[in-house]
Amino acid sequence: QVNLVESGGGLVQPGGSLRLSCVNSDVKRRTSPINWYRRAPGQEREWVAGITVDSRHRKYADSVSGRFVISRDNTKNTVYLQMNNLKPEDTGTYYCYSPQFEAWGQGTQVTVTG
């Protein structure tokens, strides 16, 4: 069973950085493309970024392009989301998702406030 667990969220001032992690604890160590989503308070869930298994293809929402970087370490079964120059509008709960296994993590909260 694929089980995704996010971590790394927190409270940060505008302009600050955070790095989120998404660990796949699948005992079979199956890999999958991974997408990050976020949901701001009172808003719909929004796609943020995605990465293929081999890391050759990475895509970003326009709202985070140039500030966020998605990467992965398949030896650790982990996908990262480096978030730089954070803005208050980046506040929300961040989720990772495996489209291959249709599995969501529980989310990690990011709050950007000064």
C-alpha positions as CSV (number, residue, x, y, z in Angstrom):
1,Q,0.0,0.0,0.0
2,V,1.3,3.4,-1.0
3,N,1.3,5.8,2.0
4,L,2.4,9.4,1.5
5,V,3.5,11.5,4.4
6,E,4.2,15.2,4.1
7,S,6.3,17.3,6.5
8,G,8.2,20.5,6.6
9,G,5.4,23.0,6.9
10,G,5.5,25.8,9.4
11,L,5.2,29.5,10.1
12,V,7.4,31.8,8.1
13,Q,7.7,35.5,7.3
14,P,7.2,36.9,3.8
15,G,10.3,36.4,1.8
16,G,11.3,33.3,3.8
17,S,11.8,29.7,2.7
18,L,10.5,26.3,3.6
19,R,11.2,22.8,2.2
20,L,8.4,20.3,2.2
21,S,9.0,16.6,2.0
22,C,6.7,13.9,0.8
23,V,7.8,10.4,1.8
24,N,6.4,7.3,0.2
25,S,6.5,4.5,2.7
26,D,5.4,1.9,0.2
27,V,7.1,-1.4,1.4
28,K,7.5,-2.4,-2.2
29,R,9.3,0.9,-2.9
30,R,7.3,1.6,-6.0
31,T,7.9,5.0,-7.6
32,S,5.4,7.3,-9.1
33,P,5.1,10.7,-10.6
34,I,4.2,13.1,-7.8
35,N,2.2,16.3,-7.7
36,W,2.0,18.9,-5.0
37,Y,-1.3,20.7,-4.4
38,R,-2.4,23.2,-1.9
39,R,-5.6,24.4,-0.4
40,A,-5.9,27.9,1.0
41,P,-8.5,28.7,3.6
42,G,-11.9,28.9,1.9
43,Q,-10.5,28.1,-1.5
44,E,-10.5,25.2,-3.9
45,R,-7.5,22.8,-3.9
46,E,-4.9,24.1,-6.4
47,W,-2.2,22.2,-8.3
48,V,1.2,23.6,-7.5
49,A,3.9,21.5,-9.1
50,G,4.6,18.0,-10.6
51,I,7.6,15.8,-11.3
52,T,8.1,12.6,-13.3
53,V,9.7,9.5,-11.8
54,D,13.0,10.2,-13.6
55,S,12.9,13.9,-12.7
56,R,13.3,14.8,-16.4
57,H,10.0,16.7,-16.5
58,R,8.9,19.3,-13.9
59,K,6.1,21.7,-14.1
60,Y,4.8,24.5,-12.0
61,A,1.8,26.6,-11.6
62,D,2.3,30.2,-12.8
63,S,1.8,31.5,-9.3
64,V,4.9,29.7,-8.0
65,S,7.1,29.4,-11.1
66,G,10.5,30.9,-10.4
67,R,10.1,30.6,-6.6
68,F,9.4,26.9,-6.0
69,V,11.5,24.0,-7.0
70,I,10.3,20.4,-7.0
71,S,12.8,17.6,-6.8
72,R,13.1,14.0,-5.7
73,D,15.5,11.4,-4.3
74,N,14.3,8.0,-5.3
75,T,16.8,6.3,-3.1
76,K,14.9,7.9,-0.2
77,N,11.5,7.5,-1.8
78,T,11.1,11.3,-1.2
79,V,9.9,14.2,-3.2
80,Y,10.7,17.7,-2.1
81,L,9.2,21.1,-2.7
82,Q,11.6,23.9,-2.0
83,M,9.6,27.1,-1.5
84,N,11.5,30.4,-1.7
85,N,10.4,34.0,-1.5
86,L,7.2,33.0,0.2
87,K,4.2,35.3,0.0
88,P,1.1,35.5,2.2
89,E,-0.9,34.1,-0.6
90,D,1.1,30.9,-0.4
91,T,-0.5,30.1,2.9
92,G,-2.4,26.9,3.0
93,T,-2.3,23.1,3.5
94,Y,0.1,21.4,1.1
95,Y,-0.6,17.9,-0.1
96,C,1.4,15.5,-2.2
97,Y,-0.5,13.2,-4.6
98,S,0.4,10.1,-6.6
99,P,-1.7,10.0,-9.7
100,Q,-0.4,6.5,-10.4
101,F,-1.7,5.1,-7.1
102,E,-4.4,7.7,-6.5
103,A,-2.9,8.3,-3.1
104,W,-2.9,11.5,-1.1
105,G,-0.9,12.5,1.9
106,Q,-2.5,14.0,5.0
107,G,-1.1,17.5,4.3
108,T,1.3,19.9,6.0
109,Q,0.3,23.5,7.0
110,V,2.3,26.4,5.6
111,T,1.5,29.9,7.0
112,V,3.2,33.0,5.6
113,T,2.6,36.0,7.8
114,G,4.6,39.0,9.0
